[in-house]
Amino acid sequence: MAWEEEHRVLNEALNDLQLNGYRITGAFDGEDYMEVDELKAALESKDLKPILEWTSQAESGSVTLQDEQGDRLALHVLYGNSPMELIYDMSASNEDALTRGDRIVSNCLADLDDEPSAGPSM
């Protein structure tokens, strides 16, 4: 899958999570976290591209989020996988947050998988 397609999939998942009460609190490229000022600027401009680019600097990265109740969720991303396997794992501050985040992301990925353009690029 091309990086553009990977970024599209992750962007959709992050947008769905934000629409469901989560806010992005961090981006990790496998070695370092994105600077707070850069993250804040991306979020204020509603442009996730810098966050997506940060997480894809290495083969794997992660994005952390927090919901309105303070529960944390992290999406762990492995680049080079299929759209359904791009987000290879999730972790959360508790079981309810994990279940809720997994449901949102799974629904998003299922919707993307139903779209003809969501398949592997050739």
N, C-alpha and C positions, 0 to 999 in steps of 0.2 A: 504494500500500500504506500502510495506517495505521501510525503509529509503534508501536502495540502489536504489530502483526504483524512489523514490522521488528525490534523488540526480541526477540520470540519466536525469530525465525530466528537472530539473532546470539547470543542466549543459548544456543540448542541447539548451535551451532557451537563456542562457547567451552566449554560443558560437555563436548562430545565430545573436544575437544583436552585438557582437563584430565584426563579419564578415560584418555587415552593418554599421560600423562606430561608434559604441558606445564603451566606455571604462569604466570599473568598477572603481568606485571612493569610494565605501564604502560598508560595510556589517554590519548589525545590528541584534543582537540576541533577540531583544525584551526589552533588558535592557541597553546594552552597544554596542558601535561600535568597530569593530575589529581594533586593533592597526595598525597605518599607516605602520610601518615597516613590520608587518606580511602580510598585504594586498599587499604591494609592492613586497615582496619576492614571494608570490603566483603568482602574475601577471607576474613577470619577468621569473619565471620557467614555465609559461603557465600551471600551475597545479591549477585548481579551487577547488580541494578537501578541502583545508583549509577554503576557503570561504563558501563552501557548509556546512561543518561541523559547522562553526561559526553560520550560520543562523539557523541551526537545533538544537541548544542547548536548545531551548524552543519550545513551540507549534507553535509559529509564529516568523517570522523574515522578513528582507527585504534586498534587494541589490539595491544600487543606481548606476546609470550610467550617463555618459555625452557624448553627441555626438560632432562632430567636430565643430559645430557652438556654442557650449556651452550650448545647451538645456539639461536639466536634466530629467531623467526618473527613477522611483523607482518601483521595482517589490515587492509586498507584498505577502508573502508566508505563507500559513497555512498548517502545516504538518498534515497528517492523512486524507487528502482529496484524491479524485481520481486524476489521471494525468491531466484531463481537468480543475480541480478545485484547484490544488496545488497553482498556482498563482491566488490568489483570488481577487486581485485588483492591479491597477497601478495608479501612479500619475506622473505628469510631470510639467515642468515649463511653458508650454503653450499647447494649443490645438493641434497644429501641431505635437509637440513632442509626445504627448499622442497618437494621431492617428497613427503616424509612428511606435511607439513602440508596440502598440496593434496589428497592422497588422503583424509585424515581429513575435511576440510571438504567435499570433493566427495561423499563417501559420506553425510555428514550432510544436505547439501542435496538429494541424490537421495531420501533417505528422507522428508524434509519435502515434497518435490515430489509424492511418491506419496500423501501425506495429503490428503484432500479440503479441509481447512481451510487448507492452505498456499497456495492460489491467491490472486490479487489480490483485495483487498476491494472491495466495490461500494458 
